[in-house]
Amino acid sequence: MRAMTRTLYGRPNSLNVQKVRWALAEIGLTYQHVESGRGYEGGNDQSWFLALNPNGVVPVLDDGDGTVLWESNAIVRYLAARYDSGGLWSEEPAFRAESDRWMDWQQSTLLPAINPAFWQLIRTPAAQRDDSVVQDCVTAANAAFKILDAALADRRYIAGMRPTIGDIPLGVTTYRWLNLPMDRASVPNVEAYYARLSERPAFRDTVMLPLT
C-alpha cells in the first residue's frame, strides 16, 4: 500500500501522532490522515504497514516522494528542515541545538515521568488502577516540570522568543499533564507557556483533544 500524496498514519489520540499533526498544521502542509493503530482495524499489524515501519507503531509519515519516516521527533525535525527553514527550523546550529536537547529531554525524562499515570488514570479501569504508580508519577512529573519552569523563566518558548521544533514535543506533553486528574506543582512559567501555545490554532486543532 503506497501513498501518491503525503500521508500520515496514526490515531489522533496518540501523543506522538499529535506531534506530527501539529507540525504539519503549523507549517501549513496538506496531507491525508489514515487512522491506524490501537483501536483501528487493518492497522499496524498488517504486512503493508510493517513494510512502512517494521516496528509496527505509529506515527508513520509517507511524504509521497519515496521518503517514509517513523519516530515522531525525527518526523518533526524532517518536516521543519525541509519545509520551514527560518520558522520551526533554525539554520543556526547553537539555536537549533537548544531545541534539539529539549526534544530529547521530553523523550528521556518528561514523558516517562507522566506516561504511567496517563495509562493508570485514562486507560485503566478504576478498579484495576495502582495508586502507587500515580503517586510516583506525581513526584517525578513535578520535578521535571520544575526544570522546564526554570528554563522558561526568561523566554517565551523553549529556545527563545519564537516557536521551534523543541516546543512541539514539550507542548503536547504539557497539555497531557495539565489535563490529567493528578496533583501538580505550581509552575507559573509553564502555565504561561501553555497559554501562549493555546493561542495557536494548529495547537488547538491537533493537541487540545479529550484524553482517551
N, C-alpha and C positions, 0 to 999 in steps of 0.2 A: 504494500500500500504506500504510494508515494504522492507527495503533495506537489502540485504545479504552482501553488501560491504559498505565501508564508503561512505556516500552520503551527499552532501551539496545542500540544496535547497535555491535558491535566484537568483536575477538578477545581472549580472556583473556590472551594473552601480550604484548599491546601495553602499553607503559609508560603511554601516555596513556589507554587504556581502564581500566587498573588504577587510575589516579587517581579516575576516576568511580565505579568499582565500590567502592573503599574509602570514598569519601564517602557513597554510598548505604548501605553496610553500617554505617558509623559512626553515621549519623543514624537508621538503622533503617527505611529506606524499602523497600518491596517493589517489584519490577519484573520484567518479562520481559526475558531476555537473548537477543537474536538474534545468534548468532555470525556475523560477516561481516568481510570484509577479506581480506588476503593469506592464501591457502591455503584459502579457503572459496568454494564455487561459488555463483553467483547473488548476488554480493555488491555491492561498492561501485561497480562499473562498470555497474550496471543502472539503467534510467531511473527506477524507483521510488526508488532510493537517492539518485540525483542530484537528485531533487526535494526530498529532505530536506537534502542537503548538496551543492551544486554543485561543491565541491572534490573530492568522491569519496573522502574519507578518513574514518577512524574516530578517535574515537568520535562518535556522534550520540545525543542524548537526545531522545526524544519524551515529554513529560510527561503526555500523554493528554488535555490540555485545549486543544490548539492551540499550545502552546509547544514549539517544536522548536529545539534548540541544537546547535551544533558548536563546536569548540575546547575542549580539556579543562579548562584553567584557568577559562574562562568558565563551563563547566558546574558545576564545583566551587563557584565563587562563587555561582552561582544557587541551587544546592541548599541551601547553607548559609544564604543570606539568606532564602530562602523557608521553609525547614523547620527551621532550627536556630539561630534567634536566641538569643544568650546562650551558645551552645555553640561550634561551629566558627566561627560568625559573631559578631563583636563589633559592637555598635552605637556603640562609642566610636571616633571617626574615627582618632585617632592610633594606637591599639592595632591597629585593622584595617589601617592603612597599613603597619605593621611586617610584618604577614603578607603584604600585597599585594606589597611590594617584594621579599620573598624568593621569592614565586611567580614574579615577572618575572625575577629573577636565575636561577632554575632554568632557565627557558626560554632566556635570553640567554647565560648563562655556564656553568652547571654541566652541563647536558645536552650542549651541543656539545663539552664537554671530554672526555666519555666515550663519546658515541654512536658515533663512528667505530671505536673499539676494540671496542665491542659487536658491530658488524657484522663486523669482521675476525675476532674470536675465536669468535663464536657462529654467525654466519650465512654465513660464507665457508669453503669447503673449505680444509683446512690447506695444501694445495699451492699455493693461489692467494692466500694471505694476504700482506699487505705489513707486515712487522715495523716499518718506519719509521713507519707510521701509528699503530701501537700505542704505540711509544715516545713519539711526540709527545703522545699522549693521556695517558700516564703523567705527563709533565711538567705538562700543563695541568690534569689532574684533581687531582693532588697540590696544586697551587697553589690551586685552587678549594676543595678540601675543607679546607685550612688556614684559609681565610677563614671557612668555616662553623664550623670547630672553635673559632675565636676568638669567634665570635658566641654559641656555646653555652656559653661558659665560666661564665656567671653565671645560666643559665636552664635549665629542664628541656626546654622546647620553644622554637620559634624566636621566638615573640612574648612569651614569658614562662613562667608556671608551668603553663599548661594548653594542650592541643592546639587549634590553629586551622586555618583553611584553608591557611595557609602551610606547615604540616607535611606536607600530602598530597603535593604535587609533590616536596618535598625528601626525604621518606621513601621514596617509590618509587624515586627516582634513587639514593639512598644504598644501598638494597637491591641494586640492579643493580651498582653499583660494588664493593660488598663481596663480590660473588659472581662477579666476573669474574677469570679467571686472569691477573692483571697485578700489577705491583709497586705497593704503596701506601705512602704516608707514614704515620707514626704520628700518629693524630688521636684521642686518648682521649676527648675530649668528644663527638665524632661517634659513636664506638663506644658510649659510654654512652647517647647519644640513641637510637641504633638498638636497643639492648637494651630501652629503655623502649617504643619503638614495637612491638617484637616481643611484648610482653606484651598487646597489644591484639588481641582475636580478629578484629576486622574487618581489621586489617593482615595477620595471618597468613593469613586465608582468601582474600584478594584479591590480595595482593602477593607473599607468600613462596612463589612458584611456580618450577619449574625454568625456567631461561633457555633460550628456544628462538627 
